[in-house]
Amino acid sequence: MALWKETAQNEQRTMPNEQKAMPNEQRAMPSEPSEKAEPAPAPVNPVSPRRESLSRDRHESVLGSGVSIEGKMEGNGDVRIAGKFKGDIHIKGNLNIQKGAHLTVKINAEAVTIEGEVEGTVVASGQVTLSESAQVVGDLKAKTLTVSAGSRMRGNVEFGWSDSEAAKFANGRAHEAGKTVSAAREQAGVSREL
């Protein structure tokens, strides 16, 4: 996103419509007189191009395709990555991983859209979207998950569970596993006594 484009678009929107400002006498008259006076068509305001909706207090940071970074990223804004990143990302915003990007990372964000390659853990408090070009090797946890045909993933996936439901499931499973281990120990102890 270029700042000069946004500034030019904002100036266009704030400029008064010249046709509305012109008095009726100065408007162009039809070249041929007609028997009936037809009302002049209403001026058409140009449709402004659709912009991504970003809240006013959050801004988007962009790491271009030629950028390679290793480290830790934290913040309250949205992030778009098109290059290489290795490390941890913990943001209170949306993360967009562009096609061609390569990340070896542990991600924690509100929403994550993956079009590139990710190796590591992805945790989203909201939605994770895997596009047709996405490749994920690692674990993924989200409130909701959208998977496009053609995307690839190898790892564990958990979505659709509330925190309390996930805790009950984990505790129940751990409790059952504990019973299995106890039963195995009892069997082993019994076989030693014989």
C-alpha positions in Angstrom: 0.0 0.0 0.0 1.5 3.3 -1.1 1.0 6.4 0.9 0.8 8.6 -2.2 -2.1 6.6 -3.5 -4.1 6.9 -0.3 -3.4 10.7 -0.1 -4.5 11.2 -3.8 -7.7 9.2 -3.1 -8.4 11.2 0.0 -8.0 14.5 -1.9 -10.4 13.2 -4.6 -13.0 12.5 -2.0 -12.7 15.9 -0.4 -12.8 17.9 -3.6 -16.3 19.4 -4.3 -18.1 18.1 -7.3 -17.5 20.8 -9.9 -20.8 20.1 -11.7 -22.8 20.7 -8.5 -20.9 24.0 -7.9 -21.6 25.4 -11.4 -24.8 27.5 -11.8 -27.3 26.1 -14.3 -26.5 28.8 -16.9 -22.9 27.6 -17.2 -23.8 23.9 -17.8 -23.5 22.7 -21.3 -26.7 22.9 -23.3 -27.8 20.2 -25.8 -26.5 21.0 -29.3 -30.0 20.4 -30.9 -33.0 22.1 -29.5 -35.8 19.7 -28.5 -39.5 20.2 -28.3 -39.7 18.9 -24.7 -37.3 20.2 -22.1 -35.8 17.1 -20.5 -34.3 17.5 -17.1 -30.5 17.3 -17.1 -29.2 14.0 -15.8 -28.0 14.1 -12.2 -24.2 14.3 -11.9 -22.6 10.9 -11.2 -20.1 10.8 -8.4 -17.2 8.5 -9.2 -17.2 5.4 -7.0 -14.2 5.4 -4.8 -12.1 2.2 -4.9 -12.8 -0.3 -2.1 -10.3 -0.1 0.7 -9.6 -2.7 3.2 -11.3 -1.9 6.4 -8.8 -1.1 9.2 -9.9 0.4 12.4 -8.5 3.9 13.0 -6.3 2.8 15.9 -4.6 0.0 14.0 -2.2 0.3 11.1 -0.8 -2.3 8.8 3.0 -3.0 8.7 4.3 -4.6 5.5 7.5 -6.8 5.2 8.2 -6.9 1.4 9.2 -9.9 -0.6 12.9 -9.0 -0.5 13.0 -8.7 3.3 14.4 -11.4 5.6 14.0 -11.0 9.3 14.9 -13.1 12.3 13.6 -12.2 15.8 10.4 -11.4 17.7 7.5 -9.3 16.5 4.9 -7.8 19.0 2.3 -5.1 18.6 -1.3 -4.0 18.2 -1.4 -3.6 14.5 -2.0 -5.7 11.4 1.0 -7.3 9.7 1.4 -8.4 6.1 4.5 -10.5 5.3 5.7 -11.3 1.8 9.3 -12.1 2.6 11.1 -14.5 5.1 10.6 -14.4 8.8 12.1 -16.7 11.5 11.0 -16.3 15.2 7.9 -15.3 17.2 5.0 -13.2 16.2 2.6 -12.1 18.9 0.2 -9.4 17.6 -3.2 -8.1 18.6 -4.3 -7.8 15.0 -4.5 -9.6 11.8 -1.6 -11.4 10.1 -1.5 -11.9 6.4 1.2 -14.2 5.0 1.4 -13.6 1.2 2.1 -16.1 -1.5 5.8 -16.6 -1.8 6.5 -15.9 1.9 8.5 -18.4 4.0 8.0 -18.4 7.8 9.6 -20.6 10.5 7.6 -19.2 13.3 5.4 -19.4 16.4 2.3 -17.2 15.6 -0.3 -15.8 18.0 -2.7 -13.3 16.4 -6.4 -12.5 16.1 -6.9 -13.7 12.6 -4.3 -15.3 10.2 -4.6 -15.6 6.4 -2.0 -17.9 4.9 -1.1 -17.9 1.2 2.6 -18.8 1.6 4.6 -21.4 3.5 4.6 -21.7 7.3 6.5 -24.1 9.5 5.7 -23.9 13.2 2.7 -23.2 15.4 -0.3 -21.0 14.5 -2.7 -19.9 17.2 -5.5 -17.5 16.4 -8.2 -16.2 18.7 -10.4 -15.8 15.6 -10.2 -17.1 12.1 -7.5 -18.9 10.2 -7.8 -19.0 6.4 -5.7 -21.3 4.3 -5.8 -20.3 0.6 -5.1 -22.6 -2.3 -1.4 -21.8 -2.3 -1.0 -22.3 1.5 1.4 -24.8 2.9 1.6 -25.4 6.7 3.8 -27.8 8.6 3.0 -27.7 12.3 0.2 -27.3 14.6 -2.8 -25.0 14.1 -5.4 -23.8 16.7 -8.2 -21.4 15.9 -11.8 -20.5 16.7 -12.8 -21.0 13.1 -10.9 -22.5 10.1 -11.4 -22.0 6.4 -9.5 -24.3 4.0 -9.4 -23.8 0.3 -9.0 -26.6 -2.2 -5.3 -27.0 -3.0 -3.9 -26.0 0.3 -1.6 -28.4 2.2 -1.0 -29.1 5.8 0.8 -31.6 7.9 0.3 -31.4 11.7 -2.4 -31.2 14.4 -5.4 -29.0 14.0 -7.9 -27.8 16.7 -10.7 -25.5 15.9 -14.3 -24.8 16.9 -13.7 -25.5 20.7 -14.3 -22.9 23.3 -11.5 -22.7 26.0 -13.7 -24.5 28.6 -14.6 -27.3 26.2 -11.0 -27.7 25.2 -9.9 -27.9 28.8 -12.6 -30.6 29.6 -11.4 -32.6 26.6 -7.8 -32.3 27.6 -8.5 -33.2 31.2 -10.7 -36.1 30.3 -8.2 -37.5 27.9 -5.4 -37.1 30.4 -7.5 -38.7 33.0 -8.2 -41.7 30.7 -4.5 -41.9 29.8 -3.6 -42.0 33.5 -6.0 -45.0 34.0 -4.4 -46.8 31.2 -0.9 -46.3 32.6 -2.1 -47.4 36.1 -3.7 -50.5 34.6 -0.5 -51.3 32.7 1.6 -50.9 35.9 -0.8 -53.1 37.8 -0.5 -55.8 35.1 3.3 -55.5 35.1 3.4 -55.7 38.9 1.1 -58.7 38.9 3.2 -60.5 36.3 6.4 -59.9 38.4 4.8 -61.4 41.4 3.9 -64.6 39.5 
